[in-house]
Amino acid sequence: MTQTTLLMENILPIHLQEIIFSSSDKLVSKQLSKLEKAGKIRKIAARIYTPNFTDSPETLVRRNLFTILGRLYPGAVLSHRSALEFQPTTAGHVFLTYTYTKKILLPGITLRFMQGHGRIEGDNPLSGELYASQLERALLENLQPSRQSGPESKTCPLSEVENRLEQVARTRGENGLNELRDKARGIALQLGMEAEFEKLNKLIGAMLASRPSNLLSSPLAMARAFGNPYDPARMELFEKLFVALKQQEFPDLPERNTSDRSFRNFAFFEAYFSNYIEGTEFELEDAMHIIETNLPMPARSEDSHDVLGTYKLVSSREEMRTVPETPTALLDILLYRHKLLLSARSSKNPGQFKDKNNRAGDSFFVDHLLVKGTLIKGFDYYQALTHPFPKAAYMMFLISEVHPFLDGNGRMARVMMNAELVKQGQSKIIIPTVYRDDYMVALRRLTRQHDPAAYLRMLQRAHEFSATIIGEDMDSMKILLEKSNAFKAHDEATLKIMAV
């Protein structure tokens, strides 16, 4: 076997290699030239060939960028903003620390090489001999002065540096932030970046409230500095719901149970179904007896108190006319109502926000350290809504999604929802057994797929249904509910439709 054949076997089969590099070896160069003339490969940039004739050079370079950098520029370090973003800027710039300063153009990409210190211990290998600055080094690099701005700047906006620091604090706690600072101090000494470290040190100090918070520009970082860090992913979800609510018009459904008696009758079924959804199931007659006597069933004391606590809240017109006017009021109302709702369950810390994380199946709710901040930040969208139905729909989802308590979150979310409706003279909403699966599926769809459409359709149907449940005596309301199959679960066909 000839030497040429052996050399070519190192790059064959060609169709499996999207990117082929030229070589200083004359035999390989000659063979590549033959393949190019034969139309088997094409040159897309200096020293770069491909057998792919379908995709554009820009697409090929971007898809194989790290491979190209690792092969053509051994020892280069992906640095500055590129070490945080790991993609070209909107202007197509990629920043690297190397042995020289130079600008090199590739199809769709501008490589910005800056002379500087090569790889150090802790920098991350990417592809071939390409490395990326470790987080601490990248943060220091992004605190260097830059002559350019926008997508041509080697540094990202200061708010992005602050957001990355806040993310560290959120996932690793304040100890993690202090560990990052200690490691950055050592790297700064090694690379001569003491001035950049001082900037970083001030930012971390401001976030930990040991330095003035006016040093910060990122809303996330400022929220942490003021002791109210929040979940940014949930804020994106709340914004999605807010936009959907603002883009639609919703009808008024005035309250028809205007007498105290009919209001209390409705409140009984409201409390009954709200607990039933959460698995606290009673025979209707037993639930009625608990409410009428104000006494729990001896064998089910905690469950009975759950029903009683819910009923006490929702049967009080004065209580249900109370809605939050400030973020602080929202927290206070939640704590007060939760204390009453779960008064018999001391193990669930009634009247206190959760002190550990909770989940439902594979769904994780907001971290317990971010509960207050997420509720406070989420209040901004609530405050911008005016119509009672959008305010109710948003409030219900806000509480459900944050899940601020160890238990009772679903019931609390529905209490807060109906308070919005009572405040503005609208019919309240009950979620009867027949609506339960629609309700759960719609909530899950909004959480996982960020699709509010099913949630809003479900809640509107439940609202329209609830507005028909009126009566001065309990039996008349019960008859209406029985006619609507409110006490029956969905049949299998309906469940399959909802799942789709």
Stockholm file with secondary structure:
# STOCKHOLM 1.0

chainA/1-500         MTQTTLLMENILPIHLQEIIFSSSDKLVSKQLSKLEKAGKIRKIAARIYTPNFTDSPETLVRRNLFTILGRLYPGAVLSHRSALEFQPTTAGHVFLTYTYTKKILLPGITLRFMQGHGRIEGDNPLSGELYASQLERALLENLQPSRQSGPESKTCPLSEVENRLEQVARTRGENGLNELRDKARGIALQLGMEAEFEKLNKLIGAMLASRPSNLLSSPLAMARAFGNPYDPARMELFEKLFVALKQQEFPDLPERNTSDRSFRNFAFFEAYFSNYIEGTEFELEDAMHIIETNLPMPARSEDSHDVLGTYKLVSSREEMRTVPETPTALLDILLYRHKLLLSARSSKNPGQFKDKNNRAGDSFFVDHLLVKGTLIKGFDYYQALTHPFPKAAYMMFLISEVHPFLDGNGRMARVMMNAELVKQGQSKIIIPTVYRDDYMVALRRLTRQHDPAAYLRMLQRAHEFSATIIGEDMDSMKILLEKSNAFKAHDEATLKIMAV
#=GR chainA/1-500 SS CCHHHHHHHTTCCGGGCSCEECCSCHHHHHHHHHHHHTTSCEEEETTEEESCCSSCHHHHHHHTHHHHHHHHSTTCEECTTHHHHCSCCTTCEEEEEESSCEEEEETTEEEEEEECCCCCTTCEEEETTEEECCHHHHHHHTTSCCSSCGGGCSSCCHHHHHHHHHHHHHHHHHHHHHHHHHHHHHHHHHHTCHHHHHHHHHHHHHHTTSSCGGGCCCHHHHHHHTTCCCCHHHHHHHHHHHHHHHTSCCCCCBCCCCSHHHHHHHHHHHHHHHHHHTTCCCCHHHHHHHHHHTCCCGGGHHHHHHHHHHHHHHTCHHHHTCCCSSHHHHHHHHHHHHHHHTTTCGGGCTTSCCSSCCEETTEECCCGGGHHHHHHHHHHHHHTCCSHHHHHHHHHHHHHHHCCSSSCHHHHHHHHHHHHHHHTTBCCCCCCGGGHHHHHHHHHHHHHHCCCHHHHHHHHHHHHHHTTCCCSSHHHHHHHHHHTTTTSCCCHHHHHHHHC
#=GC SS_cons         CCHHHHHHHTTCCGGGCSCEECCSCHHHHHHHHHHHHTTSCEEEETTEEESCCSSCHHHHHHHTHHHHHHHHSTTCEECTTHHHHCSCCTTCEEEEEESSCEEEEETTEEEEEEECCCCCTTCEEEETTEEECCHHHHHHHTTSCCSSCGGGCSSCCHHHHHHHHHHHHHHHHHHHHHHHHHHHHHHHHHHTCHHHHHHHHHHHHHHTTSSCGGGCCCHHHHHHHTTCCCCHHHHHHHHHHHHHHHTSCCCCCBCCCCSHHHHHHHHHHHHHHHHHHTTCCCCHHHHHHHHHHTCCCGGGHHHHHHHHHHHHHHTCHHHHTCCCSSHHHHHHHHHHHHHHHTTTCGGGCTTSCCSSCCEETTEECCCGGGHHHHHHHHHHHHHTCCSHHHHHHHHHHHHHHHCCSSSCHHHHHHHHHHHHHHHTTBCCCCCCGGGHHHHHHHHHHHHHHCCCHHHHHHHHHHHHHHTTCCCSSHHHHHHHHHHTTTTSCCCHHHHHHHHC
//
